Amino acid sequence: MQAIWEAFAQTGPVAKLVLAILAGFSLVSWTLMLLKVRQLRRAERQNQVFLSEFRKAQRLGEVQQAAAKTPHAPLAGMFRAGYLELEAQVRVLQRAGAPPGQIKSLAAVERALQRAIGVESAKLHRFLPFLATTASATPFIGLFGTVWGIMTAFRDIAAKGSTSIVTVAPGIAEALVNTAAGLAAAIPAVIAYNAFLGSLRRHRGVMEDFLLEFLNLTERTFT
């Protein structure tokens, strides 16, 4: 840690600015990674609890209590959207004098569930764009610092008329420190981003499977 601080202290103002920007990107991205891990684990855990209750239920009304107990489960959000659509259709048919226990359109229920998948997926994708930005932008920010350090080295050579290691060492060190900082910010963000995308694909698959289960239960109940 002391060596890192000494390397930072020996850099010029432009390099310090670049390092500060990279440190900011790194700090925010690590914070978001931890929050995203917590969010995805909580969503998966609550999905399992809700799905277990859903599969044990004989009627859709019995699932409402399980949905209230798992507010962070994407499947619970889907259930609420589908159930609201069912209730709306039942009310319309009852006002029209139709026999109870019927719905107007199963396709409308499916559309409501598809919209809910989009809403829940958007919640799970929150903060991922910043990780993608960190992964793609920080190497170039570090590269800017690298180029600036090399320019500093050439300027020192021209000013002192010497190519000795003593002359070029500060500029080269500045360049290498910025390169390392850019990679240190980008590499964890790339790894985390790809890992999160894999997890989100699994979550979407679970939601699409639940859509079919919901429609099957709806069809058995109302037709």
RACOR-V486345 format. One record per pair of residues at least 12 apart in sequence whose ideal C-beta (glycine too) atoms are under 10 Angstrom apart, sorted by the first residue. I is the first residue (numbers start at 1). GAP is how many residues later the second one is. If there is no record, write none. Layout:
i={I	I}
gap={GAP	GAP}
This chain:
i={4	4	4	7	7	7	7	7	7	7	8	8	8	8	8	10	10	10	10	10	11	11	11	11	11	11	11	11	11	11	11	12	12	12	12	12	12	12	14	14	14	14	14	14	14	14	15	15	15	15	15	15	15	15	15	15	15	15	15	15	16	16	17	17	18	18	18	18	18	18	18	18	18	18	18	18	18	19	19	19	19	19	19	19	19	19	20	21	21	21	21	21	21	21	21	21	22	22	22	22	22	22	22	22	22	22	22	22	22	22	22	23	23	23	24	24	25	25	25	25	25	25	25	25	25	25	25	25	25	26	26	26	26	26	26	26	26	26	27	28	28	28	28	28	28	29	29	29	29	29	29	29	29	29	29	29	29	29	30	30	30	30	30	31	31	32	32	32	32	32	32	32	32	32	33	33	33	33	33	33	33	33	33	33	34	35	35	36	36	36	36	36	36	36	36	36	36	36	36	37	37	37	37	39	39	39	39	39	39	40	40	40	40	40	40	40	41	42	42	42	43	43	43	43	43	43	43	43	43	43	43	43	43	43	44	44	44	44	44	44	45	45	45	46	46	46	46	46	46	46	46	46	47	47	47	47	47	47	47	47	47	47	48	48	48	48	49	49	49	49	49	49	50	50	50	50	50	50	50	50	50	50	50	50	50	50	50	51	51	51	51	51	51	51	51	51	51	52	53	53	53	53	53	53	54	54	54	54	54	54	54	54	54	55	55	57	58	58	58	59	59	59	60	60	60	60	60	60	60	60	60	60	61	61	61	61	63	63	63	63	63	63	63	63	64	64	64	64	66	67	67	67	68	72	73	74	74	74	74	74	74	74	74	74	74	74	74	75	75	75	75	75	75	75	75	75	75	76	76	77	77	77	77	77	77	78	78	78	78	78	78	78	78	78	78	78	78	78	79	79	79	79	80	80	81	81	81	81	81	81	81	81	81	81	81	82	82	82	82	82	82	82	82	82	82	82	82	82	82	83	83	83	83	84	84	84	85	85	85	85	85	85	85	85	85	85	85	86	86	86	86	86	86	86	86	86	86	87	88	88	88	88	88	89	89	89	89	89	89	89	89	89	90	90	90	90	92	100	101	101	101	102	102	103	103	103	103	103	104	106	106	106	106	106	107	109	109	109	109	109	109	110	110	110	110	110	112	112	113	113	113	113	113	113	113	113	114	114	114	116	116	116	116	117	117	117	117	117	117	118	120	120	120	121	121	121	121	124	124	124	124	124	124	125	125	125	125	125	127	128	128	128	128	128	129	130	130	131	131	131	131	131	131	131	131	131	132	132	132	132	133	133	134	134	134	134	134	134	134	135	135	135	135	135	135	135	135	135	135	136	136	136	136	137	137	137	137	138	138	138	138	138	138	138	138	138	139	139	139	139	139	139	139	140	140	141	141	141	141	141	142	142	142	142	142	142	142	142	142	142	142	143	143	143	143	144	144	145	145	145	145	145	145	145	145	145	146	146	146	146	146	146	146	146	146	146	147	147	148	148	148	148	149	149	149	149	149	149	149	149	149	149	150	150	150	150	150	150	151	151	151	152	152	152	152	152	152	152	153	153	153	153	153	153	153	153	153	154	154	155	156	156	156	156	156	157}
gap={173	176	177	12	166	167	169	170	173	174	12	15	166	169	173	159	160	163	164	167	134	137	138	141	159	160	162	163	164	166	167	133	136	137	140	158	159	162	130	131	134	135	137	138	160	164	129	130	131	133	134	137	155	156	158	159	160	162	163	166	129	158	128	131	123	124	125	126	127	128	130	131	156	159	160	163	164	122	123	126	155	158	159	161	162	163	161	116	117	120	121	123	124	160	161	164	112	115	116	117	119	120	123	156	158	159	160	161	162	163	164	158	161	162	110	161	105	106	108	109	110	112	113	116	156	157	160	161	164	108	112	155	156	158	159	160	162	163	158	99	102	103	106	157	161	98	101	102	104	105	106	109	156	157	159	160	163	164	104	155	158	159	162	96	99	94	95	96	98	99	102	157	160	164	94	98	101	155	156	158	159	160	162	163	158	91	92	88	89	90	91	92	95	156	157	159	160	163	164	155	158	159	162	33	84	85	87	88	157	84	155	156	159	160	162	163	158	28	30	31	27	29	30	31	32	33	34	77	80	81	156	157	160	163	29	30	155	158	159	162	25	27	28	20	23	24	25	26	27	28	29	30	23	25	26	27	28	29	156	159	160	163	22	25	27	158	17	20	21	24	26	27	13	16	17	19	20	21	22	23	24	25	26	27	28	29	160	15	19	22	24	25	28	155	158	159	162	14	12	13	14	16	17	23	12	13	21	22	25	156	159	160	163	158	162	160	159	162	163	158	161	162	19	22	23	26	27	154	157	158	161	162	22	25	26	160	12	13	16	17	19	20	151	154	12	15	16	19	13	12	13	16	12	51	47	42	43	45	46	47	49	50	129	130	132	133	136	41	45	128	131	132	134	135	136	138	139	44	134	39	40	42	43	46	130	34	35	36	37	38	39	41	42	129	130	132	133	136	34	37	131	135	32	36	28	30	31	32	33	34	35	36	38	39	133	26	27	28	29	30	31	33	34	128	129	132	133	135	136	26	29	131	135	25	28	32	18	20	23	24	25	26	27	28	30	31	133	17	18	20	22	23	26	128	132	135	136	16	15	16	20	21	24	13	14	15	16	17	19	20	23	133	12	13	14	132	12	122	120	121	122	120	121	115	116	118	119	120	118	109	112	113	116	117	108	102	105	106	109	110	113	101	102	104	105	108	99	102	94	95	97	98	99	101	102	105	93	94	97	91	94	95	98	86	87	90	91	93	94	89	83	84	87	79	82	83	86	72	75	76	79	80	83	71	72	75	78	79	69	64	65	68	69	72	64	59	63	57	58	59	60	61	62	63	65	66	57	58	61	65	56	60	51	52	54	55	56	58	59	50	51	52	53	54	55	56	57	58	59	50	53	54	57	45	48	49	52	43	44	45	46	47	48	49	51	52	40	43	44	46	47	48	51	42	46	37	40	41	44	45	33	35	36	37	38	39	40	41	42	43	44	32	35	36	39	34	38	29	30	31	32	33	34	35	36	37	26	28	29	30	31	32	33	34	35	36	28	31	23	26	27	30	21	22	23	24	25	26	27	28	29	30	18	21	22	24	25	26	20	23	24	16	18	19	20	21	22	23	14	15	16	17	18	19	20	21	22	14	17	16	12	13	14	15	16	14}
